[in-house]
Every structure is written in structure tokens, then in C-alpha cells.
Amino acid sequence: MSRKDVPTGGQQEALPRSRRVLLLVDFINPMNFVGAEELAPFALAASRATAALKRRFENAGERVIYVNDNFGHWRSDFRMLVQHCRRQGGAAARLVRELAPGPDDLTVLKPRHSGFYATPLELLLEQLGTRQLVVAGLATDYCVKCTAMDAFVRGYKLWIPHDCTAAESVEKHELALAWMRDALKADTRAAH
């Protein structure tokens, strides 16, 4: 890093405000866990729908934030995770090809299921002036659900497009969506 890349005392990056933000949860994923084989076809279908939704957000000037598990690699950063998934091949590489972060996208690494737990996500959303979160990602019944629940208790309006999330089975996916519709008052209509 050159000297000109280092922020000086008190300067903050000026981010354009975005009342609505697309959160992409765990799409950049090595897919090397128990259940990944079952999740893969659903994840790939969700990634295609999400890529189209992401383009709509970008065209409208709205923010996209990747919120991703660090998978226990405490010295990793987002670029390392993307490179690892590309090298991994299979579904992991296909997900990266479909949804690799662009130069204007923001990234947050998380240590647990929720995108809010022990991360700067809440402060970032506050700086952006965000009121509505569109949550897409993997898996509907785990990290998407936990992130949505934490967003709800913080007062965010939620849209969780059912075609932009995936679980290891249709039943798990539908049960999680039904719970989020009921408990979190989330909109779960399709993005497309």
C-alpha cells in the first residue's frame, strides 16, 4: 500500500446515501461443508436470479453489500476468499463467476451466521442512511434468516426475494421464508 492509499487523521470515505441496500449473504462460498452438495443446485439458481437483481440495483444507483462468512480464516480478506473459491472449482467457482463483487460493491466479513454480529454492518448502513434491506443469499434457513432477524430488531424494512435465496431442500427454504413472512413481516415476493 502506498502512502497516498492510507487515510489520514479523521478522514472518512464519502459514500453516496442509499435508502435501500441489497445484502448478498454468503454467495462467495467454498461449498465444502456437509450439505453443500444438496445446496449447490438451488444456490446456482438463486445466484442467477440475484445477479439480475444486482444489475437492477447498480443501474438504479443503489448499494450492494456482500456480507460473507470468513469460514474460520481469521487472516483472510474478501479478495482472498474470492480467489480461494475460484480455485476450488465446481459450484464455488460458478457462484463467483455469477456474483463476484464489482469495484463499487462493499464487503463485510462476518464470524458467525448473522451479518450484524461482530461486524461494522450496522454502522455502515447508518452512514448510508439505509431504511430497507433486500436480503439474498445462502442459506435461507441459516445465515439469511439470522441476518434478517437482526435487521428486523434494528427496525429495517425487509424484502427477502424467494428466488434469490436457497437452502438444502425446498422444504427448508419454504419453512424459513414462511417464518420470516410471519415473524419479521418480510416481503418474500420473487425478484423476477
N, C-alpha and C positions, 0 to 999 in steps of 0.2 A: 504494500500500500504506500503510495507516495504521500508526501507531506500535504499536498493540496486535497487529498481524499479524506483527511482526518478533520472532523468537525472541530471548530474552536469553541471556546467557552460560551455556553448558553445558546448556541445556535441550534435551531430545530429545522428539520426538513419541512418545508411548506407543502402540505398535502391538500389537494382540492377536496372540498367537502363532498360527501356522498350520503344522502339520507337513506339510500338503500344500498346494501352490500351483499355480494354473492360470496358465501363462505364455502370453499371446497375442502371437505374434510377427508383426509387420508386417501385421496386418489393416487398420490405418489406413494406407492406401496410395493415392497418387495414380494408380497404374496407368498410368503414362506412359512405360514403358520397352519395349525390344524384347522381345517375348514376352508382353506384358500381355494382348493380345487372346486368345491361346491360354489363358492362365491364368484369365482372368475367369470363364468359366462354372464351372470347378472351384472357384475361390475363393469364388464366391457360394454354391455348395452346401455347402462347408466352413464358411462363416460361419453358415449356418442351423443346422447341427449344433452348432457351437461356441456359438452364442447359447443353445441349450437346455442345454448343459453348463455354461455360465457361470451360468445361473439355478440349477442344482443346487448349484454351489459357493456362491453367495450364500445360498441357503436353508439350507445346512449351516454357515454362518458361516466358510467358508474363503476365503482371499485370492485375488484376481485381480490379476495384474500385467501391464500392457501393456508389451512390450519392442519398441520401434519404431525403425526406421532414421530418421535425420534427413534423409536424401536430399540430403546436402551443404549443407543450410541451417543453418549454424553458429549463427545467431542465433535460430533457431526454438525454440518450446517446444511441448508437446503440444497445447495449445488451438489454436495457430496451425495445426498440422498437420491437426487435425480440421476446422477451418474451411476450409482450403485444399481438402481432399478433398470437402467438401460442395459447394463452389463448382465444383469440377472436373466434377461431374455423372457420368453413366454408372456404371460398376462401382465407381469410387471412392466416389461418394455412396451407392450402395446398401450397400457394406460398412460405411460409417459409420452409416447408418440401422440396420443389423442389430446392430452391435457397438460403438457409441460408449461410451467409458468413463463409468462412473457415478461418483457423488460419493465412494464408498468405495473405488474402484479406485485402485491405484498405477500410476505411469507411469515408464518409464525410456527415454530416448533413447539410441540406440547409433550409433556412427560406421561400423561395419562389419557383417559377417554375423552374428557371434555376439553374443548378448545379454550375454555376460560381458566381452567385450573393451572395455577402457577405459570401463567403466560402474560404477556403485555396486551393481549387482545382487547380487554375491556378499555384500557387507556387509548389504544389505537382507534377503536370505534367512537369513543368520546371525542377525540381530536377530529375525526371525520364528520361528526355531527349526525351519526347514523341513528335511524329510528326503526328501520325494518331490516331483518336478516333473511336472506334466502339461503337455506342450508341444503347443500347437496353433498353426497359422498358415501363413504363406506364406514362401517356397516350401519344400515338403518336402525338396527336393534341395539347397537352399542354406541359408537362414538358420535354418530349423528344424533341419536336420542339424548345422550348426555350433554352434548353441546347445545341442543335445542332447549333442554330443561334449564340449563344455566342461563341461557339467553332470556327465556321466559321470566325467570325470577328477577332478572335485571330490567324487565319492562319492555323488551323488544317485541315488536310485531313479527310473526313468523310465517314464512311460506317455505314448505318443505316439498318440492315437486316430486311426486311419487315416481316419475320416470327418470329422475336424476339421483336416486339413491338405490342401494342394493343391499341385500342380506344373503345369507347362505341358502335360504329357501324362500319360496313365495309366501308361505305361512308366516315365517318370522318377519318378513318385510311388511305384510299386511297388518299383523298384530301391532307392530311398532308404530306404523302410521295411524292406526285406529286410536292407540293410546295418545299419541301426540295431538290428534284432532280433538279428542275429548279433554284431556288433562291440560294441554298447553294452548288450546284454542287455535291450533295451527291450521293454516290453509294447506291442503295437500293435493290440490289440483295439479294436473300434468303441466309441464313447461311447454309442451308442444301438442 
